Amino acid sequence: MSDGESGSGTPRSGRTGRRPGNADTKLAILDAARERFAGAGFDKTSIRAIAADADVDPALVHHYFGTKQQLFAAAVEFPIDPAATLDAIDAAPVEELGATIVRAVVTVWDSPAGPGIVAMARSMFSGGAESPARAFLLQVVLERVRLRIATPGDDARARVALAAAQMVGVLTARKIMVIEPLASMPIDEVVAAVGPTLQRYLTGDIDTATP
Amino acid sequence: MSDGESGSGTPRSGRTGRRPGNADTKLAILDAARERFAGAGFDKTSIRAIAADADVDPALVHHYFGTKQQLFAAAVEFPIDPAATLDAIDAAPVEELGATIVRAVVTVWDSPAGPGIVAMARSMFSGGAESPARAFLLQVVLERVRLRIATPGDDARARVALAAAQMVGVLTARKIMVIEPLASMPIDEVVAAVGPTLQRYLTGDIDTATP
């Protein structure tokens, strides 16, 4: 073989180049990942187990898909790599989480990735609790936020669920139902309006009934 | 004719009884209503015009469908008669609108009418801005709330849009995405958590950015 970059060898060789990749191997990994993540959830699924199911070396899984989180995102066909958004959330001080999340999320929805996210939301709404994208959202994205705010006395599950409900509502009202003037509200105004809501859900007093 | 309750006469007679009604006439009225409401909106559509389109007496429209609002609800196949909910909102003091709306709306979603509302929401999410139910929601329900809070300096359109986004989010997270523990949270806790959010959107300070 004169072309050292060709991926015609067995994937176990570890010599597989980025081009042209091996489409069948990638699909086998994604199939195995979908099955494992759906059955055991994100935390209890290992790259090693997925690699074994797909009959490849774990290093090849990392090579093709990056981290376990990125593999999960690819397996559920999440329309963006959420790493940048999640890193921004990790870097924010706890008392600025609300505004940070609203700004990061609305910025992505308003970007060229927006239509893909709206399509995912629609499929999540028709798939309900069975949607693979929902599993990724709950097990990766919400967990990441929850771990920032959980305390010994409060696992913060209700807090992140309320925050998720608010963000889903803003997405739906802005991009799907197109309720004006929210649909065309500048991001700064959305952050000013909705940021304090998220901050209260995440770190404020949510147990006191109003009159 | 020995049966005075029979609706076999012309609808213009005004003598049509409730039973058995005239299914064709009702459908003609609903068709005319859908067309008028979709073309001109709720405010600019009159029962008189719909009656003329359907070739019936306006009194018959009222007899079959009640108020213009109830006719609109029937025309878009809104799953409930929202009169009771809207009356509760009208009766609440402005400073209790948030908690009142959350309690009234979540109570209806948790009632036997809930699955019908979820079905309507799903069809609204796939129909987007063209959904007839969306038109009813925006032109009747949100307008009713808006008129409670509008001031000479603030038409309150952004306020009701933000409140709608929050309620759509709670519905979606609770009933469609089934995000726990929100999905099974008792109504009192939902009111305590989300009521203050709605109150702020409707009557509080929503223009000040957080740090």
Interface residues (C-beta under 8 A of the other chain):
Chain A: E95 E96 G98 A99 A121 R122 M124 F125 S126 G128 A129 S131 R134 L138 L142 R157 A158 A161 L162 A164 A165 Q166 M167 V168 G169 V170 T172 A173 R174 I176 M177 V178 I179 E180 P181 L182 A183 M185 D188 E189 V191 A192 A193 V194 G195 P196 T197 Q199 R200 Y201 I206 D207 T208 A209 T210 P211
Chain B: E95 E96 G98 A99 A121 R122 M124 F125 S126 G128 A129 S131 R134 L138 L142 R157 A158 A161 L162 A164 A165 Q166 M167 V168 G169 V170 T172 A173 R174 I176 M177 V178 I179 E180 P181 L182 A183 M185 D188 E189 V191 A192 A193 V194 G195 P196 T197 Q199 R200 Y201 I206 D207 T208 A209 T210 P211
